[in-house]
Amino acid sequence: MIQFRGLDLLSLTEPEMHQIRGAGMAMIPQDPALSLNPVIKAGDQISEVVRAHVRMPSRERKIE
């Protein structure tokens, strides 16, 4: 059993896990080389995560 905020993560469906990822938990890479893709703008990569987990208009999500 793996628990997070009283939930057994191993018993959750993929849609239920999707609701938790990004909003309640996230992975923090320890190796800077694995953190961001150097070929893609950092703002675009961060925006991608926000788009996957938070509902907001694209103009608000845009990072300059």
C-alpha positions, -999 to +999 in steps of 0.1 A: +000+000+000+012+035-009-008+062+008-010+099+000-035+121+020-053+090+032-057+075-003-042+041-014-025+052-046-022+016-059-060+012-059-067+043-079-076+044-116-055+063-141-081+092-143-081+094-104-042+095-104-043+122-131-063+144-107-037+140-080-006+145-102+004+181-106-022+193-082-013+173-051+020+158-060+048+162-085+082+147-093+112+169-085+142+156-105+175+157-085+197+158-117+195+192-134+203+175-167+170+156-165+149+185-154+143+204-186+149+197-223+175+222-235+160+222-270+126+234-258+120+268-241+117+264-203+084+284-203+069+261-229+078+230-208+063+245-176+032+256-195+028+220-208+026+207-172+001+235-162-020+227-193-022+190-184-033+197-148-050+231-145-079+246-164-070+281-174-071+302-206-039+298-227-032+336-225-030+332-187-008+301-190+017+318-213+051+324-198+071+352-215 
